[in-house]
Amino acid sequence: MRRSMKRALWAPAVVLVASATLAACGSSGSGSSGSGGSSASASSGSGASGSLKTGLKVFIIPKNLGNPYFTTADSVNSGGAMAALQTLGETSSETSGTAATPSSQIPAIQAAITKGANALIVSATDPAALCPTLKAAMTKGITVVTYDSDAPTCRNLFVNQASTAQIGTSEVDLLAKEIHSSGQIAIVSAAASATNQNAWIGYMKQQLKKYPKMKLVSTVYGNDDPTTATQVTQGLLQHYPNLKGIISPTTVGILAAAQVVSSSKYKGKVIVTGLGTPDSMKKYVANGVAPAFELWNPADLGYLAAYAAVNYASKKITNASGQSFTAGKLGKFTVGSGSSILLGPPFVFNKANISKFNF
Ligand code: RAM
């Protein structure tokens, strides 16, 4: 996708948004980048980024490694968090467990603290389970920024991908349009403890009140694991043979659900929507199983989280509402209510536009 197109579609919105309030394979490091070299002591640079500190040790800790959504959000090649950190002269490293569970993620957070992190950028698998570790980090003066999935009481800032309410309500609206506002529907979520999915599902339930003929019969959890997501979707279809629609607010879940429906007798009977990446969903937009779905640009989310973390760690902003900073190519952002920063509105992909996107 060309840069100009990307910017036009994801122009940053500076909006006040209500923050979404709502295992042991150890951590495995995966690559690091940055031009900071040894970063034991960060310094106040005076380069292009004003007086932001350079040489900060920043650890990006997604829900899990191996999830293409987070790879896009975090990596240098996609222009995600590590690209921003490289530009700013920080040292960065992406680390987590392989399962999207707190027992997999927490050791990675602990290891980052031990290694002398100056800032952590975390997508929370489970806010309650992560909080003691994140609070310990904050007590040591480490900047804690959540992105993607929040831990509202134990971080300095939350970088929110899109309005929580808008995501939840618009997914119900998208499905209602496809199934003529009538019939049994189900949700294929990620982990039962995930802050982001639970907040979106809360708004879906509210929005469903506007569609009295649509009945939510079940919510199942695929844990952002392709095999589990496939199995729970198969189980749903067996239990509810009259199902008309599935909403899956997770990139792993929506792909599994679309694959299961496409290769079964339910193709043409069950419509899938939710949050997906365009590359993984092109086939299912084309075959009509998932005519429309949503997302934001994950690379921009990571990039913005990196700028937020460095600005906070450099004491250029606090968590107070109204503080603003410039996030490189994305422009100016303002801290909103709940100490959250909003990337922009969700974007709907469908057959008219999906071929323009490659991530
Ligand atoms: C999955 C993860 C992530 C979520 C996206 C939409 O990759 O659950 O947290 O934001 O889907």
Residues whose N, C-alpha, C, O or C-beta is under 5 A from the ligand:
A	BS01	RAM	Y69 D148 S149 A190 D224 P249 T250 T251 V252 L275
